[in-house]
Amino acid sequence: MTLLSLSFALAAGEPEFERANTALAAGDLASAEAGYRDALAAGAVDADVYYNLGNVLYRRAEVPLAITAWRRSLALAPRDPDAAANLAFARRTVADNVVMPDPAPDWAPWQGALTADEALAAGGLLVGFGLLAAASRRRVPALPAPAIGAVAACVGLVLAAGGAAEAGLPAGAVVLADTLPLHSDLGGGVVLLTLHAGAELAVAEETNDRLLLVLPDGRKGWAAAGAVARIDPGAALPESSSPR
């Protein structure tokens, strides 16, 4: 992924994105962060914006937010090696070895390499092709077109089902607070365990300003919603503590 690569999703925030790139090239990290945030606010919810913002945040020692930005970048472009490499490096610098992978159905492991939109689009195309082929009377060598169409349609339905299932799963979250106790119930209760900045969890439930957070090993507990950042690319990204 190159610094100046643009996608269709960037059209709404292209001026802000370019301004941020210029600031980053000049070493003005504060202005670069502001520019990338402005691009997101303008509607440019794009993998490149989050990737570059993650780089800036990491250089500003905002590691949990950088992890959040790179997770959002990978949610939009799951096969990007640069974002994956940066994320892996940042994970080695945090206190807890708690990493919740991107949500994907257990029965659809291929969804780890696809976004929900990609799976739905590919599935729809295959189903459409399959229906057209099934209606044809042509033969491809000795194989009837209807058989090819039936296979394509079935594969398309499975792909689309995987995408729809992924879209319905809750996004994860990254701990922002230096220390985050997980409580046994909404009213507080006992502290079940304490996590630290940069830990990555799944959000199982949300009630008012409290979240039920789940660890990869199945342990769970309640915490304040403001102590974490959502991985959902469309959610607002919390402000950093670094001065602008």
C-alpha positions in Angstrom: 0.0 0.0 0.0 1.5 3.3 -1.1 1.1 6.6 0.7 -0.7 8.3 -2.1 -2.8 5.4 -3.4 -6.4 6.4 -3.7 -9.6 4.4 -3.9 -13.1 5.3 -4.8 -14.0 5.6 -1.1 -11.5 8.4 -0.8 -13.3 10.7 -3.2 -15.3 12.4 -0.5 -12.2 13.2 1.6 -9.4 13.4 -1.0 -8.4 17.0 -0.3 -8.1 16.2 3.4 -6.2 13.0 2.7 -3.7 14.7 0.4 -3.2 17.5 3.0 -2.5 14.9 5.6 0.0 13.1 3.3 1.8 16.3 2.7 2.0 17.0 6.5 3.3 13.5 7.1 6.0 13.8 4.5 7.1 17.0 6.2 7.2 15.3 9.6 4.3 17.3 11.0 2.6 14.4 12.8 0.0 16.5 14.6 -1.3 18.0 11.3 -1.2 14.6 9.6 -3.3 13.1 12.3 -5.8 15.9 12.1 -5.9 15.6 8.3 -6.6 11.9 8.3 -9.3 12.4 10.9 -10.8 15.1 8.8 -10.8 12.7 5.8 -12.7 10.2 7.8 -15.2 12.8 9.0 -15.7 13.8 5.3 -16.8 10.3 4.5 -13.5 8.7 3.4 -13.9 5.5 5.4 -11.1 3.8 3.5 -8.3 1.3 4.3 -5.6 3.7 3.1 -6.8 6.4 5.5 -6.8 4.1 8.4 -3.4 2.6 7.5 -1.7 6.0 7.3 -3.5 7.2 10.4 -2.3 4.1 12.3 1.3 4.9 11.2 0.9 8.4 12.6 -0.7 7.3 15.8 2.1 4.8 16.4 4.8 7.4 15.9 2.9 9.6 18.4 3.1 6.8 21.0 -0.7 6.2 20.7 -0.3 2.4 20.4 -3.8 1.3 21.3 -5.3 3.7 18.8 -2.8 2.7 16.2 -3.8 -0.9 16.7 -7.4 0.1 16.3 -6.7 2.0 13.1 -4.8 -0.9 11.6 -7.5 -3.4 12.6 -10.0 -1.1 10.8 -7.7 -0.9 7.8 -7.6 -4.7 7.7 -11.4 -5.0 8.2 -11.7 -3.0 4.9 -8.7 -4.6 3.1 -8.0 -8.0 4.9 -5.2 -9.1 2.5 -3.0 -6.0 2.9 0.4 -7.2 4.1 1.7 -3.8 5.3 -1.2 -3.2 7.7 -0.9 -6.8 8.9 2.9 -6.5 9.5 2.5 -3.2 11.4 -0.3 -4.6 13.5 1.8 -7.7 14.4 4.8 -5.5 15.4 2.6 -3.2 17.6 1.0 -6.2 19.3 4.4 -7.3 20.5 4.8 -4.0 22.5 1.6 -4.2 24.6 1.4 -5.8 28.1 -1.3 -8.4 27.5 -1.1 -11.2 24.9 -4.9 -10.9 24.2 -5.8 -10.8 20.6 -9.3 -11.5 19.3 -9.2 -12.2 15.5 -11.6 -10.4 13.1 -15.1 -11.9 13.5 -15.8 -14.7 11.0 -18.2 -17.6 11.1 -16.7 -20.8 12.4 -18.1 -22.7 9.4 -16.7 -20.2 6.9 -13.0 -19.9 7.5 -12.4 -18.3 4.1 -14.1 -15.2 5.4 -10.8 -14.3 7.2 -9.5 -13.4 3.7 -12.6 -11.6 2.5 -14.7 -8.7 3.7 -18.4 -9.3 4.1 -19.1 -7.1 1.0 -16.6 -9.0 -1.1 -18.2 -12.3 -0.2 -21.7 -11.0 -0.8 -20.7 -9.6 -4.2 -18.8 -12.7 -5.3 -21.6 -14.9 -4.2 -24.2 -12.8 -6.0 -22.2 -13.0 -9.2 -21.8 -16.7 -9.0 -25.4 -17.2 -8.3 -26.3 -15.1 -11.3 -23.9 -16.9 -13.5 -25.2 -20.2 -12.3 -28.8 -19.4 -13.0 -27.9 -18.3 -16.5 -25.8 -21.4 -17.1 -28.5 -23.6 -15.7 -31.0 -22.2 -18.2 -28.6 -22.9 -21.1 -28.8 -26.1 -23.2 -25.1 -26.0 -24.3 -22.6 -28.6 -23.3 -18.9 -27.9 -22.3 -17.2 -31.0 -23.7 -19.2 -33.7 -22.0 -20.5 -31.7 -19.1 -23.9 -30.1 -19.4 -24.1 -26.4 -18.7 -27.0 -26.8 -16.2 -24.7 -28.9 -14.0 -22.0 -26.2 -14.2 -24.6 -23.6 -13.3 -25.9 -25.6 -10.4 -22.4 -26.0 -8.9 -21.7 -22.2 -9.5 -24.9 -21.3 -7.9 -24.3 -23.5 -4.8 -20.8 -22.1 -4.4 -22.2 -18.6 -4.7 -24.9 -19.2 -2.1 -22.3 -20.5 0.4 -20.1 -17.5 -0.2 -23.0 -15.1 0.2 -24.1 -16.8 3.3 -20.6 -16.5 4.8 -20.6 -12.8 4.0 -24.0 -12.2 5.5 -23.0 -14.1 8.6 -19.9 -12.1 9.0 -21.8 -8.8 8.6 -24.1 -9.9 11.4 -21.3 -10.6 13.9 -20.4 -7.8 16.4 -17.1 -6.0 15.8 -14.3 -6.2 18.3 -12.7 -3.5 20.5 -9.3 -2.4 21.7 -8.6 -1.4 25.3 -7.5 2.2 25.5 -7.3 2.6 29.3 -4.0 1.9 30.9 -5.8 -0.6 33.1 -9.3 -1.9 32.6 -11.0 -4.1 35.2 -13.7 -6.4 34.0 -16.6 -6.7 36.4 -19.0 -9.5 37.1 -22.2 -7.5 36.5 -23.5 -4.2 35.3 -23.6 -2.8 38.8 -20.0 -3.5 39.4 -19.8 -6.7 41.4 -16.4 -8.2 41.7 -13.4 -7.6 39.5 -12.9 -10.8 37.4 -9.7 -9.8 35.8 -7.8 -6.7 34.7 -6.6 -5.9 31.2 -4.2 -3.3 29.9 -4.0 -0.9 27.0 -3.8 -2.6 23.6 -5.7 -5.8 24.5 -8.2 -6.8 21.8 -11.6 -8.2 22.7 -15.0 -9.1 21.3 -18.1 -7.1 22.2 -20.8 -9.5 23.2 -23.4 -7.1 24.5 -24.0 -3.4 25.0 -26.2 -1.8 27.6 -26.3 2.0 28.0 -22.6 2.9 28.6 -21.4 -0.6 29.5 -20.1 -3.3 27.3 -19.8 -7.1 27.9 -16.3 -7.9 26.6 -15.2 -11.4 25.8 -11.6 -12.7 25.7 -10.5 -15.3 23.1 -10.5 -18.0 25.9 -14.2 -17.3 26.6 -13.8 -15.3 29.8 -15.9 -12.2 29.9 -16.8 -9.2 32.0 -18.4 -5.7 32.0 -16.5 -2.5 31.5 -17.2 1.1 30.6 -17.8 1.7 26.9 -15.5 4.7 26.9 -12.5 2.7 27.9 -12.3 0.9 24.6 -12.3 1.8 20.9 -14.5 -0.1 18.4 -12.8 -1.9 15.5 -15.9 -1.1 13.3 -14.5 1.2 10.5 -17.7 3.2 10.6 -17.5 4.0 14.3 -16.1 7.3 15.6 -12.4 7.0 16.5 -11.7 8.3 20.0 -9.4 11.3 20.3 -5.8 10.7 21.1 -4.1 12.2 24.1 -1.3 13.7 22.1 -1.5 17.5 21.6 -2.4 18.7 18.1 
